[in-house]
Amino acid sequence: MSTYISIVMGVRTIAIADEVYERLRSLKRPDESFSKLLSRLVGRPSLLDLAGAMSPEQANVIRRSVDEGRARSRARRERLAH
């Protein structure tokens, strides 16, 4: 037998076994929704999830652009300081 959970705000219905539902319910805090419980258990995305998202060439283009922007900002700060 399965238990169905419906989550409001972009409603999704998921089917989970009764045993899983009971385990989740036991982990749920009194003032916590199932949505917040699942978010807490899953955790936040990691920057490591982005590893390999771009080629080394693309990363170098971005790195050069950032370095150039920082150099311009540094020069502008120096001009304004004098």
Backbone atoms as SQL, in Angstrom:
CREATE TABLE atoms (id INTEGER PRIMARY KEY, chain TEXT, resi INTEGER, resn TEXT, atom TEXT, x REAL, y REAL, z REAL);
INSERT INTO atoms VALUES
  (1, 'A', 1, 'MET', 'N', 0.846, -1.185, 0.000),
  (2, 'A', 1, 'MET', 'CA', 0.000, 0.000, 0.000),
  (3, 'A', 1, 'MET', 'C', 0.880, 1.232, 0.000),
  (4, 'A', 2, 'SER', 'N', 0.450, 2.255, -0.711),
  (5, 'A', 2, 'SER', 'CA', 1.203, 3.498, -0.809),
  (6, 'A', 2, 'SER', 'C', 0.408, 4.645, -0.236),
  (7, 'A', 3, 'THR', 'N', 1.121, 5.678, 0.187),
  (8, 'A', 3, 'THR', 'CA', 0.513, 6.908, 0.664),
  (9, 'A', 3, 'THR', 'C', 0.815, 7.976, -0.355),
  (10, 'A', 4, 'TYR', 'N', -0.140, 8.823, -0.650),
  (11, 'A', 4, 'TYR', 'CA', 0.046, 9.904, -1.605),
  (12, 'A', 4, 'TYR', 'C', 0.151, 11.214, -0.845),
  (13, 'A', 5, 'ILE', 'N', 1.118, 12.034, -1.234),
  (14, 'A', 5, 'ILE', 'CA', 1.316, 13.343, -0.629),
  (15, 'A', 5, 'ILE', 'C', 1.138, 14.377, -1.727),
  (16, 'A', 6, 'SER', 'N', 0.353, 15.394, -1.463),
  (17, 'A', 6, 'SER', 'CA', 0.165, 16.478, -2.410),
  (18, 'A', 6, 'SER', 'C', 0.778, 17.729, -1.815),
  (19, 'A', 7, 'ILE', 'N', 1.642, 18.386, -2.578),
  (20, 'A', 7, 'ILE', 'CA', 2.333, 19.585, -2.107),
  (21, 'A', 7, 'ILE', 'C', 1.779, 20.777, -2.878),
  (22, 'A', 8, 'VAL', 'N', 1.323, 21.801, -2.149),
  (23, 'A', 8, 'VAL', 'CA', 0.753, 22.998, -2.767),
  (24, 'A', 8, 'VAL', 'C', 1.878, 23.913, -3.240),
  (25, 'A', 9, 'MET', 'N', 1.593, 24.864, -4.132),
  (26, 'A', 9, 'MET', 'CA', 2.553, 25.782, -4.740),
  (27, 'A', 9, 'MET', 'C', 3.352, 25.011, -5.786),
  (28, 'A', 10, 'GLY', 'N', 2.800, 24.886, -6.952),
  (29, 'A', 10, 'GLY', 'CA', 3.438, 24.041, -7.948),
  (30, 'A', 10, 'GLY', 'C', 3.169, 22.611, -7.532),
  (31, 'A', 11, 'VAL', 'N', 1.918, 22.267, -7.450),
  (32, 'A', 11, 'VAL', 'CA', 1.481, 21.007, -6.844),
  (33, 'A', 11, 'VAL', 'C', 2.124, 19.806, -7.521),
  (34, 'A', 12, 'ARG', 'N', 2.652, 18.936, -6.715),
  (35, 'A', 12, 'ARG', 'CA', 3.202, 17.659, -7.157),
  (36, 'A', 12, 'ARG', 'C', 2.641, 16.584, -6.254),
  (37, 'A', 13, 'THR', 'N', 2.269, 15.495, -6.834),
  (38, 'A', 13, 'THR', 'CA', 1.812, 14.356, -6.052),
  (39, 'A', 13, 'THR', 'C', 2.840, 13.256, -6.211),
  (40, 'A', 14, 'ILE', 'N', 3.290, 12.714, -5.096),
  (41, 'A', 14, 'ILE', 'CA', 4.270, 11.630, -5.148),
  (42, 'A', 14, 'ILE', 'C', 3.692, 10.419, -4.427),
  (43, 'A', 15, 'ALA', 'N', 4.060, 9.255, -4.897),
  (44, 'A', 15, 'ALA', 'CA', 3.623, 8.015, -4.252),
  (45, 'A', 15, 'ALA', 'C', 4.791, 7.455, -3.463),
  (46, 'A', 16, 'ILE', 'N', 4.565, 7.187, -2.190),
  (47, 'A', 16, 'ILE', 'CA', 5.596, 6.587, -1.348),
  (48, 'A', 16, 'ILE', 'C', 4.958, 5.467, -0.543),
  (49, 'A', 17, 'ALA', 'N', 5.754, 4.508, -0.190),
  (50, 'A', 17, 'ALA', 'CA', 5.275, 3.386, 0.620),
  (51, 'A', 17, 'ALA', 'C', 4.893, 3.883, 2.010),
  (52, 'A', 18, 'ASP', 'N', 3.933, 3.213, 2.629),
  (53, 'A', 18, 'ASP', 'CA', 3.501, 3.591, 3.981),
  (54, 'A', 18, 'ASP', 'C', 4.676, 3.625, 4.947),
  (55, 'A', 19, 'GLU', 'N', 5.582, 2.675, 4.815),
  (56, 'A', 19, 'GLU', 'CA', 6.748, 2.617, 5.698),
  (57, 'A', 19, 'GLU', 'C', 7.583, 3.889, 5.553),
  (58, 'A', 20, 'VAL', 'N', 7.774, 4.354, 4.328),
  (59, 'A', 20, 'VAL', 'CA', 8.546, 5.577, 4.081),
  (60, 'A', 20, 'VAL', 'C', 7.809, 6.781, 4.653),
  (61, 'A', 21, 'TYR', 'N', 6.497, 6.830, 4.454),
  (62, 'A', 21, 'TYR', 'CA', 5.695, 7.930, 5.000),
  (63, 'A', 21, 'TYR', 'C', 5.864, 7.997, 6.516),
  (64, 'A', 22, 'GLU', 'N', 5.769, 6.852, 7.177),
  (65, 'A', 22, 'GLU', 'CA', 5.896, 6.838, 8.635),
  (66, 'A', 22, 'GLU', 'C', 7.283, 7.280, 9.079),
  (67, 'A', 23, 'ARG', 'N', 8.311, 6.874, 8.333),
  (68, 'A', 23, 'ARG', 'CA', 9.668, 7.310, 8.680),
  (69, 'A', 23, 'ARG', 'C', 9.804, 8.810, 8.506),
  (70, 'A', 24, 'LEU', 'N', 9.240, 9.349, 7.412),
  (71, 'A', 24, 'LEU', 'CA', 9.281, 10.793, 7.205),
  (72, 'A', 24, 'LEU', 'C', 8.500, 11.523, 8.290),
  (73, 'A', 25, 'ARG', 'N', 7.328, 10.997, 8.607),
  (74, 'A', 25, 'ARG', 'CA', 6.489, 11.630, 9.629),
  (75, 'A', 25, 'ARG', 'C', 7.208, 11.670, 10.975),
  (76, 'A', 26, 'SER', 'N', 7.982, 10.626, 11.277),
  (77, 'A', 26, 'SER', 'CA', 8.708, 10.597, 12.551),
  (78, 'A', 26, 'SER', 'C', 9.845, 11.616, 12.576),
  (79, 'A', 27, 'LEU', 'N', 10.342, 11.995, 11.396),
  (80, 'A', 27, 'LEU', 'CA', 11.418, 12.985, 11.308),
  (81, 'A', 27, 'LEU', 'C', 10.904, 14.421, 11.260),
  (82, 'A', 28, 'LYS', 'N', 9.629, 14.566, 10.918),
  (83, 'A', 28, 'LYS', 'CA', 9.026, 15.885, 10.742),
  (84, 'A', 28, 'LYS', 'C', 8.887, 16.587, 12.080),
  (85, 'A', 29, 'ARG', 'N', 9.290, 17.839, 12.117),
  (86, 'A', 29, 'ARG', 'CA', 9.135, 18.652, 13.327),
  (87, 'A', 29, 'ARG', 'C', 7.682, 19.099, 13.431),
  (88, 'A', 30, 'PRO', 'N', 7.209, 19.386, 14.656),
  (89, 'A', 30, 'PRO', 'CA', 5.786, 19.747, 14.832),
  (90, 'A', 30, 'PRO', 'C', 5.324, 20.923, 13.968),
  (91, 'A', 31, 'ASP', 'N', 6.171, 21.909, 13.789),
  (92, 'A', 31, 'ASP', 'CA', 5.772, 23.103, 13.030),
  (93, 'A', 31, 'ASP', 'C', 6.249, 23.056, 11.582),
  (94, 'A', 32, 'GLU', 'N', 6.638, 21.884, 11.095),
  (95, 'A', 32, 'GLU', 'CA', 7.248, 21.741, 9.784),
  (96, 'A', 32, 'GLU', 'C', 6.306, 21.045, 8.808),
  (97, 'A', 33, 'SER', 'N', 6.221, 21.576, 7.609),
  (98, 'A', 33, 'SER', 'CA', 5.432, 20.914, 6.563),
  (99, 'A', 33, 'SER', 'C', 6.279, 19.780, 5.970),
  (100, 'A', 34, 'PHE', 'N', 5.632, 18.872, 5.251),
  (101, 'A', 34, 'PHE', 'CA', 6.387, 17.816, 4.593),
  (102, 'A', 34, 'PHE', 'C', 7.330, 18.409, 3.547),
  (103, 'A', 35, 'SER', 'N', 6.903, 19.463, 2.890),
  (104, 'A', 35, 'SER', 'CA', 7.742, 20.105, 1.892),
  (105, 'A', 35, 'SER', 'C', 9.025, 20.635, 2.538),
  (106, 'A', 36, 'LYS', 'N', 8.891, 21.298, 3.674),
  (107, 'A', 36, 'LYS', 'CA', 10.070, 21.818, 4.370),
  (108, 'A', 36, 'LYS', 'C', 10.937, 20.680, 4.913),
  (109, 'A', 37, 'LEU', 'N', 10.302, 19.606, 5.377),
  (110, 'A', 37, 'LEU', 'CA', 11.054, 18.441, 5.844),
  (111, 'A', 37, 'LEU', 'C', 11.906, 17.879, 4.716),
  (112, 'A', 38, 'LEU', 'N', 11.295, 17.675, 3.555),
  (113, 'A', 38, 'LEU', 'CA', 12.034, 17.108, 2.433),
  (114, 'A', 38, 'LEU', 'C', 13.160, 18.040, 1.997),
  (115, 'A', 39, 'SER', 'N', 12.908, 19.330, 2.008),
  (116, 'A', 39, 'SER', 'CA', 13.938, 20.296, 1.658),
  (117, 'A', 39, 'SER', 'C', 15.098, 20.218, 2.646),
  (118, 'A', 40, 'ARG', 'N', 14.776, 20.091, 3.906),
  (119, 'A', 40, 'ARG', 'CA', 15.819, 19.986, 4.940),
  (120, 'A', 40, 'ARG', 'C', 16.631, 18.704, 4.758),
  (121, 'A', 41, 'LEU', 'N', 15.958, 17.609, 4.444),
  (122, 'A', 41, 'LEU', 'CA', 16.649, 16.334, 4.303),
  (123, 'A', 41, 'LEU', 'C', 17.501, 16.268, 3.040),
  (124, 'A', 42, 'VAL', 'N', 17.018, 16.880, 1.984),
  (125, 'A', 42, 'VAL', 'CA', 17.739, 16.848, 0.715),
  (126, 'A', 42, 'VAL', 'C', 18.932, 17.780, 0.745),
  (127, 'A', 43, 'GLY', 'N', 18.791, 18.902, 1.434),
  (128, 'A', 43, 'GLY', 'CA', 19.888, 19.852, 1.548),
  (129, 'A', 43, 'GLY', 'C', 19.912, 20.817, 0.384),
  (130, 'A', 44, 'ARG', 'N', 20.847, 21.714, 0.439),
  (131, 'A', 44, 'ARG', 'CA', 20.991, 22.741, -0.586),
  (132, 'A', 44, 'ARG', 'C', 21.881, 22.238, -1.707),
  (133, 'A', 45, 'PRO', 'N', 21.688, 22.798, -2.895),
  (134, 'A', 45, 'PRO', 'CA', 22.582, 22.420, -4.000),
  (135, 'A', 45, 'PRO', 'C', 24.016, 22.822, -3.669),
  (136, 'A', 46, 'SER', 'N', 24.937, 22.069, -4.158),
  (137, 'A', 46, 'SER', 'CA', 26.353, 22.331, -3.921),
  (138, 'A', 46, 'SER', 'C', 26.982, 22.933, -5.177),
  (139, 'A', 47, 'LEU', 'N', 27.987, 23.756, -4.995),
  (140, 'A', 47, 'LEU', 'CA', 28.730, 24.273, -6.138),
  (141, 'A', 47, 'LEU', 'C', 29.376, 23.132, -6.918),
  (142, 'A', 48, 'LEU', 'N', 29.629, 22.022, -6.237),
  (143, 'A', 48, 'LEU', 'CA', 30.212, 20.871, -6.921),
  (144, 'A', 48, 'LEU', 'C', 29.265, 20.313, -7.978),
  (145, 'A', 49, 'ASP', 'N', 27.962, 20.585, -7.835),
  (146, 'A', 49, 'ASP', 'CA', 26.996, 20.143, -8.847),
  (147, 'A', 49, 'ASP', 'C', 27.277, 20.795, -10.193),
  (148, 'A', 50, 'LEU', 'N', 27.989, 21.915, -10.192),
  (149, 'A', 50, 'LEU', 'CA', 28.285, 22.637, -11.427),
  (150, 'A', 50, 'LEU', 'C', 29.572, 22.161, -12.095),
  (151, 'A', 51, 'ALA', 'N', 30.299, 21.276, -11.427),
  (152, 'A', 51, 'ALA', 'CA', 31.566, 20.791, -11.993),
  (153, 'A', 51, 'ALA', 'C', 31.316, 20.180, -13.360),
  (154, 'A', 52, 'GLY', 'N', 32.097, 20.606, -14.329),
  (155, 'A', 52, 'GLY', 'CA', 31.967, 20.086, -15.682),
  (156, 'A', 52, 'GLY', 'C', 30.868, 20.736, -16.495),
  (157, 'A', 53, 'ALA', 'N', 30.232, 21.777, -15.967),
  (158, 'A', 53, 'ALA', 'CA', 29.129, 22.434, -16.669),
  (159, 'A', 53, 'ALA', 'C', 29.622, 23.233, -17.876),
  (160, 'A', 54, 'MET', 'N', 30.904, 23.584, -17.888),
  (161, 'A', 54, 'MET', 'CA', 31.451, 24.316, -19.038),
  (162, 'A', 54, 'MET', 'C', 32.824, 23.755, -19.358),
  (163, 'A', 55, 'SER', 'N', 33.234, 23.996, -20.570),
  (164, 'A', 55, 'SER', 'CA', 34.546, 23.510, -21.014),
  (165, 'A', 55, 'SER', 'C', 35.643, 24.365, -20.383),
  (166, 'A', 56, 'PRO', 'N', 36.867, 23.845, -20.349),
  (167, 'A', 56, 'PRO', 'CA', 37.986, 24.647, -19.836),
  (168, 'A', 56, 'PRO', 'C', 38.148, 25.954, -20.618),
  (169, 'A', 57, 'GLU', 'N', 37.885, 25.917, -21.919),
  (170, 'A', 57, 'GLU', 'CA', 37.997, 27.127, -22.733),
  (171, 'A', 57, 'GLU', 'C', 36.971, 28.169, -22.284),
  (172, 'A', 58, 'GLN', 'N', 35.730, 27.732, -22.055),
  (173, 'A', 58, 'GLN', 'CA', 34.691, 28.656, -21.591),
  (174, 'A', 58, 'GLN', 'C', 35.064, 29.230, -20.227),
  (175, 'A', 59, 'ALA', 'N', 35.581, 28.387, -19.343),
  (176, 'A', 59, 'ALA', 'CA', 35.984, 28.849, -18.009),
  (177, 'A', 59, 'ALA', 'C', 37.097, 29.885, -18.120),
  (178, 'A', 60, 'ASN', 'N', 38.027, 29.676, -19.048),
  (179, 'A', 60, 'ASN', 'CA', 39.125, 30.638, -19.226),
  (180, 'A', 60, 'ASN', 'C', 38.615, 31.979, -19.735),
  (181, 'A', 61, 'VAL', 'N', 37.646, 31.970, -20.643),
  (182, 'A', 61, 'VAL', 'CA', 37.063, 33.221, -21.143),
  (183, 'A', 61, 'VAL', 'C', 36.435, 33.988, -19.990),
  (184, 'A', 62, 'ILE', 'N', 35.678, 33.292, -19.148),
  (185, 'A', 62, 'ILE', 'CA', 35.025, 33.935, -18.005),
  (186, 'A', 62, 'ILE', 'C', 36.074, 34.443, -17.018),
  (187, 'A', 63, 'ARG', 'N', 37.092, 33.630, -16.762),
  (188, 'A', 63, 'ARG', 'CA', 38.147, 34.016, -15.819),
  (189, 'A', 63, 'ARG', 'C', 38.862, 35.284, -16.297),
  (190, 'A', 64, 'ARG', 'N', 39.192, 35.337, -17.599),
  (191, 'A', 64, 'ARG', 'CA', 39.847, 36.531, -18.149),
  (192, 'A', 64, 'ARG', 'C', 38.945, 37.753, -18.024),
  (193, 'A', 65, 'SER', 'N', 37.675, 37.567, -18.307),
  (194, 'A', 65, 'SER', 'CA', 36.724, 38.677, -18.218),
  (195, 'A', 65, 'SER', 'C', 36.628, 39.199, -16.782),
  (196, 'A', 66, 'VAL', 'N', 36.572, 38.312, -15.828),
  (197, 'A', 66, 'VAL', 'CA', 36.515, 38.718, -14.416),
  (198, 'A', 66, 'VAL', 'C', 37.801, 39.439, -14.028),
  (199, 'A', 67, 'ASP', 'N', 38.938, 38.875, -14.432),
  (200, 'A', 67, 'ASP', 'CA', 40.224, 39.514, -14.115),
  (201, 'A', 67, 'ASP', 'C', 40.309, 40.916, -14.708),
  (202, 'A', 68, 'GLU', 'N', 39.850, 41.073, -15.963),
  (203, 'A', 68, 'GLU', 'CA', 39.873, 42.392, -16.604),
  (204, 'A', 68, 'GLU', 'C', 38.943, 43.369, -15.884),
  (205, 'A', 69, 'GLY', 'N', 37.772, 42.906, -15.487),
  (206, 'A', 69, 'GLY', 'CA', 36.844, 43.759, -14.749),
  (207, 'A', 69, 'GLY', 'C', 37.416, 44.197, -13.415),
  (208, 'A', 70, 'ARG', 'N', 38.095, 43.276, -12.740),
  (209, 'A', 70, 'ARG', 'CA', 38.720, 43.626, -11.459),
  (210, 'A', 70, 'ARG', 'C', 39.832, 44.655, -11.663),
  (211, 'A', 71, 'ALA', 'N', 40.615, 44.488, -12.732),
  (212, 'A', 71, 'ALA', 'CA', 41.697, 45.447, -13.013),
  (213, 'A', 71, 'ALA', 'C', 41.116, 46.829, -13.295),
  (214, 'A', 72, 'ARG', 'N', 40.025, 46.887, -14.070),
  (215, 'A', 72, 'ARG', 'CA', 39.390, 48.191, -14.346),
  (216, 'A', 72, 'ARG', 'C', 38.857, 48.812, -13.055),
  (217, 'A', 73, 'SER', 'N', 38.269, 48.017, -12.196),
  (218, 'A', 73, 'SER', 'CA', 37.738, 48.528, -10.926),
  (219, 'A', 73, 'SER', 'C', 38.859, 49.056, -10.043),
  (220, 'A', 74, 'ARG', 'N', 39.960, 48.317, -10.006),
  (221, 'A', 74, 'ARG', 'CA', 41.114, 48.731, -9.206),
  (222, 'A', 74, 'ARG', 'C', 41.658, 50.058, -9.723),
  (223, 'A', 75, 'ALA', 'N', 41.784, 50.172, -11.038),
  (224, 'A', 75, 'ALA', 'CA', 42.279, 51.422, -11.644),
  (225, 'A', 75, 'ALA', 'C', 41.337, 52.566, -11.361),
  (226, 'A', 76, 'ARG', 'N', 40.032, 52.332, -11.455),
  (227, 'A', 76, 'ARG', 'CA', 39.054, 53.377, -11.179),
  (228, 'A', 76, 'ARG', 'C', 39.129, 53.827, -9.719),
  (229, 'A', 77, 'ARG', 'N', 39.268, 52.880, -8.804),
  (230, 'A', 77, 'ARG', 'CA', 39.398, 53.234, -7.382),
  (231, 'A', 77, 'ARG', 'C', 40.639, 54.075, -7.130),
  (232, 'A', 78, 'GLU', 'N', 41.746, 53.695, -7.784),
  (233, 'A', 78, 'GLU', 'CA', 42.995, 54.446, -7.623),
  (234, 'A', 78, 'GLU', 'C', 42.863, 55.864, -8.165),
  (235, 'A', 79, 'ARG', 'N', 42.206, 56.019, -9.330),
  (236, 'A', 79, 'ARG', 'CA', 41.988, 57.363, -9.901),
  (237, 'A', 79, 'ARG', 'C', 41.135, 58.217, -8.974),
  (238, 'A', 80, 'LEU', 'N', 40.091, 57.623, -8.409),
  (239, 'A', 80, 'LEU', 'CA', 39.190, 58.377, -7.537),
  (240, 'A', 80, 'LEU', 'C', 39.834, 58.708, -6.190),
  (241, 'A', 81, 'ALA', 'N', 40.795, 57.907, -5.771),
  (242, 'A', 81, 'ALA', 'CA', 41.453, 58.135, -4.483),
  (243, 'A', 81, 'ALA', 'C', 42.422, 59.303, -4.543),
  (244, 'A', 82, 'HIS', 'N', 42.881, 59.687, -5.727),
  (245, 'A', 82, 'HIS', 'CA', 43.861, 60.774, -5.850),
  (246, 'A', 82, 'HIS', 'C', 43.232, 62.041, -6.215);
